[in-house]
């Protein structure tokens, strides 16, 4: 299957997430879709006309408001033309009440035509009962369903422990899990069991990549991420592929590789458009846009992420690392508003993050989020002249036991920069700077995957 060429009017993901766009698509009100595409996606009517095969004037006529006194605008009703619009604007078929379109299918998909069984028997000299015996053997397995369920439960527990558990402990347990699963893959099993174990290995590699990056093992984390992506491809598991791209986007974000980050986000959206990973991808895009100073893209990305989040059911286990919970949205908005210089909003979201990250007994259940929230409060305090509060928040954040070093240092650098630019002569400023430098030096050693 050859990949469909891109169109000049493909709707960006943040436009497809909008409720008004989805409503217009569902109602086949494509004139409204054209209007919203130009308004929110900056796609000209000329480009839309080129993509769907209409004249530019006709597109403008269909997109005019019905309240302008010129009567009801034209509608597209022919099935053939609806398909042309859906394909031209790259609107997923199910949004328009259609089957998935050919360009939605896996780009490298290939369909193998099975050989006629009678030919196999004739050419191989095998009898019918020999074939039946071979089939029976393929269904023999050295692993049972209870063992597979136990593996999945173990992975689930590790993913739910990620927000607070010691990084060294998580690394050891994840590595042990990978060794166990890969050992099981050497045994005899059915094709279904083989795929289940591959998927288990994919989730473990994803978790391993996160923990390794938290510990400063950049090269090892890249290897684990690449392994997860390859397994996602081999097992045909879109969600694992999307999380692998999300991890790449996170890596790129913390390394200030903005274009790589944006490309990883788009690849993640292509891999999966159903699960909560899309929310995280939009959040990364918003955070990168804020660092690039693009306030409009920040708002578009946050709106799209919020729309995706609102369509998802509330998770039973919001602490699970690969399930985005609604409470995390404050964390994303906090980061974006701090970078845009809206200190009041950033501080409000930061205090909410700290509150949500603290259990009833005072224990921090999400220490990594809380640490970055304290750094945000430190930045806001530094900008408003309260150096004592800024230093106190910064030091408390850096002293947390469970930390994601790249993410933490990214925000710590912002606070360090604010302090040095505003209070360069203060001893507390120099002390905080040295503390940040010391942590960075501790992450520069060479690490291996396991």
C-alpha positions, 0 to 999 in steps of 0.5 A: 500500500503506498502512502497517500501524499499530503494535502495542502489543507490537512487539518492540524490536530488541535483543530480536529480536537475542537468541539465545534469542528467535530460537531460540524463534521458529524453534521456534514456541515462542511461550509462551517468546517471550512470557516473554522479551518481558516479561523483556527487552522490558518488554512486559506480557502484557496488551499481548501479549494485545491485539496477538495476540487472546488473553486475558491469562490464556491468554498467562500460561498459555502463558508459564509455565515448564515446570518449575513442575510443571504439565506441558507449556505450551500451544503455538500450532500453527494457521498462522492464529494463528502469523501473528497472533502474528508480526504482532502482535509484529512478528517478521520472517517469515523468523525464523519460517520464513515469507515476509516479512510485508506490514508488512516491505515498503517503507512507501511501495511502490506497484505500477504496473500495466503497460499492455497492449502492444497498447493502446500499439501501437494508440494510438501508431500504432507497429508491432511492429518500431518497438517492437523498435527502441525497446527496442534503443535503451534497451539502448545505452550509452556506458559499459561494465562495465569502467568501472563496475567501476573506479568501484566499486574506486575507492570501495572504496579510498577507504572502506578509506583512511578510517581513516588517510588525510588528511581533506583528501585524502579530501575532494578524492578523494571530491569528484572521484569524485562529479563523475565519477559524476554526469557519467557519469549524463548519458550513455546507459546501460541501466536497470541501469547507471543504478542501479549509478551511482546506488548508486555516487553514494550510497556517495560521498555517505555517505563525503563526509558522514563526511569533511566532518563530521570536518573540522567542515563540519556543514552540508555533511555534512548535505547529503551525508547527505540526498543519500545517503538520497534516492539510497537511496530512489530506488535501493531500496538499504536498506543505503545508507539505513541508513548514512545514518541511522547517520550522522544518529545519529552527528551527533545523538550528538556534538550531544547530541540524544538523542531524534533519535539514538534515532529515527535508530537505529530508522529505520536498523534498519527500512531494513536488518536484514542488514548490519553497519550494524546493529552500528554502530546498536546501538553508537550506542544504547549510547553514547547510553544511557551518556550518559543514565545508562541502564545497562540500555539500555547492556547491552541494546544492547551484547548485541544488537550483539554478537549481530548481529556474531557472526552476520556473517562476518569481513570480508576488509577490516576497515579498510573504513569501511562494514563493521564488524569485530569488533575495533571492539567494544572501542572501543564497550565502552570508550566505554560503560564510561567513561561509566558510570564503570567506569574499570577496564573502560574502561581495559582496552578502551582499551589493547586498542583502541590495540594493535589500532590499531597495526601491526607496525611501530608505525604507527597504522592506526586513529589516530582510534580510538587517539586516543579510546582515549588520551582514555579512559585520560586520563579514567581517570587523572584519576579515580584521581588521576594528573593527569600521566598524564591530561594526557599522554594528552589532549595526545597524543590532540589532536595526532593528524593524522587526527581526527574533530573532533566525536567527538574533542572529545566525549571531550576535553570529558569529560577537560577536565571531569574535570580542571577539577572535580578539579584546578582550580588546576593550570596543566596543567589550564588549558593543556589547557582552552585547547587544547580551546577553540582546536580548537573555535574552528577548527571554527566557520568557515562551510563549503560542500559542495564 
